[in-house]
Amino acid sequence: MLLTAERALALRCLACGRLLAHPFSLFSLSKQTTPALTFDCSCGRRTGSLLRRGRMIEIDYACIVCESYHSITLPIKPIIRNGVTDLHCAATGVLLACIGEEKDAVRSCARGSLEELALDPQREGYFVNPEVMMSVLGAVQAAAEVDRLGCACGQRRIEIEIYPEKVELICTSCQSAAVLYAEDETDLEVATQLQGLTLPASRFDPPKIDRMQDQSDSHHRKG
């Protein structure tokens, strides 16, 4: 069986929530003992690190649940021979990261997320540009992960409708909507730079009444 030396650590940045794949070579790792091989997000936040300790490998990885880092030491042989190794939150058991061949690690780490839709083989040929769609869905997922997705009306529940060439976001309260296109490099650049998204409140959104203020005014009028 032919074994490739290229692997990747796939995980989400705990600062911006983006799903990242950090490629590395097992050959270079085998020669490395100190300092650790470190990985950073494009936003500047440290996401993880690898350190070879004899026949073991120490992995530090970001946890978007605890908003900190977890560390685990594993034998290096299974990482060489196995398809994908899952890494979980030590406190909650939530899947946080995967290590393996890059495409497999990303696909595994995207389980249960919006990006998984763009990677689903059953949807092959559905999207105009699957790679750009994955980035757009990833940007939306990232904004939601770090609580930067909502509407100016105050609602945080946003429905998502996915089309071959775009993603439509709809506020469940005021029905305000925004569209993110996913067709070309321009759309990819927008998705890459997206840090959060607040939909503009619909002009048809009914005004909110401050009940305490309303009662105070009523009492004032009676007096």
C-alpha positions in Angstrom: 0.0 0.0 0.0 1.4 3.4 -1.0 1.4 5.9 1.8 1.6 9.6 1.1 3.6 11.9 3.4 1.3 14.9 3.0 -1.3 15.5 5.8 -3.4 18.4 7.1 -4.8 19.6 10.4 -8.4 20.8 9.7 -10.1 22.9 12.4 -12.0 26.1 13.0 -10.4 29.3 14.2 -11.7 30.2 17.6 -11.4 34.0 16.8 -13.2 34.2 13.4 -14.8 30.7 13.2 -13.4 29.8 9.8 -12.8 26.2 8.8 -9.1 25.9 7.9 -6.8 23.2 6.5 -3.2 23.4 7.6 -1.0 21.1 5.3 2.2 19.7 6.6 4.6 16.9 5.6 5.2 13.9 7.8 8.8 13.8 6.6 9.4 17.4 7.9 7.6 16.5 11.1 9.8 13.5 11.6 12.9 15.7 11.6 11.3 18.3 13.9 11.5 18.1 17.6 11.5 21.7 18.8 10.1 24.3 18.4 6.6 23.1 17.6 5.2 23.4 14.0 2.6 26.1 14.5 -0.4 27.1 12.4 -2.1 30.5 12.3 -5.4 31.7 10.7 -5.4 34.6 8.2 -7.0 36.7 10.9 -3.8 36.3 12.9 -5.0 34.0 15.7 -3.1 30.8 16.5 -5.1 27.8 15.6 -2.9 24.8 16.5 0.5 23.3 16.6 2.3 19.9 16.2 5.3 18.7 18.1 7.1 15.3 17.5 8.1 13.5 20.7 9.8 10.3 19.6 7.1 7.9 18.3 4.4 10.2 19.5 3.0 13.5 18.3 1.6 16.2 20.5 -1.3 18.2 19.0 -2.6 21.5 20.3 -5.8 22.6 18.7 -8.3 25.5 19.1 -11.6 24.8 20.7 -14.5 27.1 19.7 -16.6 25.7 22.5 -14.3 26.4 25.4 -12.6 29.4 23.6 -9.2 28.0 24.5 -6.9 25.2 23.4 -6.8 21.4 24.0 -3.8 19.2 23.8 -3.5 15.5 23.0 -0.6 13.2 22.5 -1.1 10.3 20.0 1.1 7.7 18.4 2.3 8.9 15.0 1.8 5.5 13.3 -2.0 5.7 13.1 -1.8 9.2 11.7 0.5 7.7 8.9 -1.7 4.7 8.2 -5.3 5.7 9.2 -7.6 7.8 6.9 -8.6 10.5 9.4 -8.2 11.0 13.1 -10.9 13.0 14.8 -10.0 15.4 17.7 -12.7 16.4 20.2 -13.3 18.9 22.9 -12.0 17.4 26.1 -15.0 18.9 28.1 -18.0 18.3 25.8 -16.9 15.7 23.2 -17.8 18.0 20.3 -15.8 17.3 17.1 -13.3 20.2 16.7 -10.5 19.1 14.4 -9.4 16.3 12.1 -6.0 15.2 10.9 -5.4 13.2 7.7 -5.1 13.7 4.0 -6.3 17.3 3.3 -9.5 16.7 1.4 -10.6 13.9 3.8 -9.7 15.9 6.9 -11.7 18.9 5.7 -14.7 16.8 4.7 -14.7 15.0 8.0 -14.3 18.3 10.0 -17.2 19.8 8.1 -19.6 17.2 9.3 -22.9 18.8 10.4 -21.9 22.3 9.1 -23.0 24.3 6.1 -19.7 23.6 4.3 -20.7 19.9 4.2 -23.5 20.8 1.7 -20.9 22.0 -0.8 -18.8 18.9 -0.3 -21.6 16.4 -0.6 -20.9 14.1 -3.6 -24.7 13.8 -4.2 -24.8 17.5 -5.0 -22.0 17.2 -7.6 -22.9 19.5 -10.5 -25.5 21.4 -8.6 -23.4 24.5 -7.7 -22.1 26.9 -10.3 -18.7 27.0 -8.5 -18.5 24.4 -5.6 -15.2 25.9 -4.2 -16.6 29.4 -4.0 -19.9 28.1 -2.6 -17.9 26.2 0.2 -16.1 29.5 1.1 -19.4 31.4 1.2 -21.1 28.8 3.3 -18.0 28.7 5.5 -18.1 32.5 6.0 -21.8 32.2 7.0 -21.0 29.3 9.4 -18.1 31.2 10.8 -20.1 34.3 11.5 -22.8 32.2 13.2 -20.1 30.4 15.3 -18.8 33.6 16.8 -22.2 35.2 17.1 -21.7 37.7 14.3 -24.8 36.8 12.3 -28.1 38.5 12.9 -30.5 41.3 11.9 -30.7 45.0 12.8 -34.2 44.3 14.2 -32.6 42.4 17.0 -33.4 38.9 15.9 -30.5 36.3 15.8 -32.4 33.5 14.1 -31.6 33.7 10.4 -32.9 31.2 7.8 -30.6 30.2 5.0 -31.7 29.3 1.5 -29.1 27.8 -0.8 -29.2 28.1 -4.6 -26.7 27.0 -7.3 -25.2 30.5 -7.6 -26.0 32.2 -4.3 -27.0 32.0 -0.6 -30.0 34.0 0.6 -30.2 34.9 4.3 -33.7 35.8 5.7 -34.6 37.2 9.1 -37.3 35.0 10.7 -38.7 38.1 12.5 -38.9 41.0 10.0 -38.3 39.0 6.8 -35.4 41.2 5.8 -33.1 39.4 3.4 -29.5 39.6 2.1 -27.8 37.7 -0.8 -24.3 36.4 -1.0 -23.3 35.3 -4.5 -21.0 32.3 -5.1 -20.0 32.3 -8.7 -16.5 33.8 -9.2 -13.3 35.1 -7.8 -15.0 38.4 -6.8 -17.5 36.5 -4.7 -14.7 34.4 -3.2 -12.9 37.6 -2.1 -16.0 38.9 -0.5 -16.5 35.6 1.4 -12.8 35.5 2.5 -13.0 39.0 3.9 -16.4 38.6 5.6 -16.1 38.8 9.4 -19.8 39.1 10.2 -23.2 40.0 8.7 -26.1 42.1 10.1 -29.1 42.2 7.9 -30.8 45.6 7.6 -34.1 45.6 9.4 -37.1 45.5 7.1 -39.1 48.8 6.8 -42.2 46.6 7.3 -40.9 45.4 10.7 -43.5 46.5 13.4 -42.1 48.9 15.9 -41.2 47.4 19.3 -43.0 48.8 22.3 -41.2 49.3 25.6 -43.9 47.9 28.0 -42.4 49.6 31.0 -42.3 52.9 29.2 -45.8 52.4 27.9 -47.2 51.8 31.4 -45.3 54.8 32.8 -46.8 57.0 30.1 -50.3 55.7 30.7 -49.9 56.3 34.5 -48.7 59.8 33.8 -51.7 60.5 31.6 -54.1 59.2 34.2 -52.5 61.5 36.8 
